[in-house]
Amino acid sequence: MNRHKFTVHLALAAALVLLAAMVGQVRRWDWQRGSVLPPVPQEAAPAGGDEAEAVEAEEESGPDHAEVLVRFRAGTSEERIEADAARLHDRVEDEIESVEGLVAIEDLDGREAEEVVRDYASLPEVEYAEPNGVIRAEPLEASSIRARFVSPDLDGGPNDPLLAEQWGLINTGQRDGKSQADISALAAWSKTHGSQKVVVAVLDSGVDYTHQDLVNNMWHRPDDLDMYFDPQLGVVDDYDGFSAVGESRDPMDENGHGTHCAGIIGAEGDNNEGIAGVNWRVEIMPLKFMGKGGFGTTKDAVEAINYVVQRKADGVNVRVISASWGSRQKSKALEDAIRKAGEADILFVAAAGNDSEDADRTPHYPANYQLPNVVSVAALDRRDQLASFSNYGAKNVHVAAPGKEILSTWLDGAYEEHSGTSMATPFVAGVAALVLSVEPNLTVKELRERLFSTVDKLDSLQGKVSTGGRVNAARAVGAIR
């Protein structure tokens, strides 16, 4: 290439880079001037058109080869498990160390999952076998409102410029809301802003750990802790968290769902940037088991929970898992993994679901697992009414939290407003972390009971959730009685 052509190409490339930078800056300038563009209507995937449909179809179909989860009875040796798999022309894909005898098995000869399940279930040394099911993020309902924002002027509140639109934290009646129909965050913050000694794991589509409002509250593997090692998965560089999907094992969010949930829990407060989380200070651990289309599998969720339990044993202070997803398919393997998390003193906060159904009659998992560490969360609107999409259940749904028109962090440094029990769940997980910031030695049983015993009783929730109330952060941390 001659010098003249090279110069022309170089100038063109520089112009393109400058244009891209200007476009990105305009997006941020827009909310700084006082408005947020409405998100593209969607459910879980930020991709659009044919690309989104292709991604969803690929993820929803599950893995190429049939995968099953099998739990062998106590005392069954690894050699016996390997021999059984080899005899059935399968391979042990992963051993779930936290649950004795539980393994993920991949079929190698093209059989259907149901057939593989029958083969293992017939073995006397097997306690149960089940197919590896597909799990979807709780669908996000995107707002079509072009909201106007004003800087808050709240005594004791943070200086985050979008706080005035975070009605779930501080409801002043904005946008036809009901004053004080919120989690009483302002009063809670008079006692604590959270603590970076508390780790909350977001089990989801990953987290955009470079987002300007999250970056200082992200968990990173401590320098004195070796990379995560799993005998089947090998060495995993978990500096930024853990991913059960993708060759790189990078927990970077490609969907947006996990990033939105993370911001509700712990967007940095009082940094003159964007929004405030329930916790101004906390450590958010990304656990990625869902891909770009918002789909994952039971096996990948179990692997991620197993990772958390292992890291807890290594000294990482993971106390809460936030899980804004679900399925009507019950999984014994997932139930066992969540039970083991509870035994490790980890609270598991789960979305009740967005089907407008009674969860006492139509179970929604993992929220419906009858485990002492599970908290099932319904969604409220800004007038303290049960959101029209929210599941409910006098026995199996425990508490409610704000879940409609919730503003939070999004991909690429953006902020978007979405609705769902997906949004209510991290409010409760965030309050749990706030409690632990002042009472770090609470057991999971005590922490769960604290959340339940300090709710604000609401007429709209009587007969709808077991506590009959909305979570109250100020009462939970003891800032008010």
ABEGO torsion letter per residue (X at the ends): XBAAAAAAAAAAAAAAAAAAAAAAAAAAAAAAAGBBBBBBBBBABABBEAAAAAAAAAAAAEBABBBBBBBBBBGBBAAAAAAAAAAAGBBBABBBAABBGBBBBBBAAGBBAAAAAAAAAABAABABBBBBBBBBBBBBBBBABBBBBBBBBBBGBBABAAAAABAAABBAGBGGBBBGBBAGAAAAAAABAEBAABBBBBBBAEBBAABAAAAAABBBBBAABBBBBBAAAEBBBAAAEBBABEAAGBABBAAGAAAAAAAAAABBBGAGBEBBBABABBBBBBBBABBAAGBBBAAAAAAAAAAAAAAAAAGBBBABBBBBBEBABBBAAAAAAAAAAAAAGBBBBBBAEAAGBBAAABBBOAAABBBAABBBBBBBBAAGBBBAABBBEAAABABBBBABGBBBBBBGGBBBBBBEAAAAAAAAAAAAAAAAAABAABBAAAAAAAAAAABBBBAAABGABAAGBBBBAAAAAGABX
